[in-house]
């Protein structure tokens, strides 16, 4: 009996078996994640089908009803946070944040808050033509893509319970105000103000998504995010280098943007914004479904899910 030969053969069999088992698990995970590209796009199509969804509109009300229905179907807990905005010289506008909650595997930890605005711009004020500039936009990317991404994450968490509690919040009124007015980020301001520091609802950290389906996706590091939660920005961009399509996360700072993450930064909650502001159809009538990409939406989804998987035992 050639013991040395048999031992080498045995070790080879063990190594090959180990590789096949691990590769099988990775392939299964990748395959499971791949199915979400279609899920995300179907959600974007559904959101878009409601037409303009500016605060107080019929489209906004229909989308609220759809969100609540999906939350009741998929999340552990769903609620509607109603509030009114009273613009100067105008009638009060009814608004609402919609929140889905997942309890997580480990109870008693502070939640992660994942947010996006679901309202759309009431006027296409980046249009040069004055007649076009007064019309509401369809907001496939601006308003639609962040909503679709959060719905996709809701679907994912319903099948893969997160490690710690997750609160998914759809903000109303982010795009309500005219240029130069303070009437932006109304939903996130209201939500952040309602948080009590010693309450279990106080987030460990916040991630906000906006305009993440541009066909030519370019996501730069955002300035306020780097100051507020540089460790989280670093984790996202480090993960992006390992994900197919992740080169669309460009590892440079280009903008500092007031968006729905900012009210949480003002409350000293680590918060980041994932946004593609290099979008030629921003606040224009041309912000339509044809200028969006399922691959872009899926890339952002993959990068964030993989980042969560990396961080779940760290923070």
Protein Blocks (a to p, Z undefined) as FASTA:
>chain_A
ZZklmmmmmmmmmmmmmmmmmmmmmmmmmmmmmmmmmmmmmmmmmmmmnopabehiaklm
mmmmmmmmmmmmmmmbdcddddddddehiacddddddddddebjbghiacddddddfbdc
fbdfkbfblklmmpcceklmnojlmmmmmmmmmmmmmmmccfbdcdddddehklmpcghi
abehklmmmmmmmpcfkbmklcfbdcddehjlbfbacddddfklmmmmmmlmmmmmmmmm
mpghklmpccbdfbdcddfklmmmmnopacdddddfbbfkgoiaklcfklpcfklmmmmm
mmmmmmmmmmmmmZZ
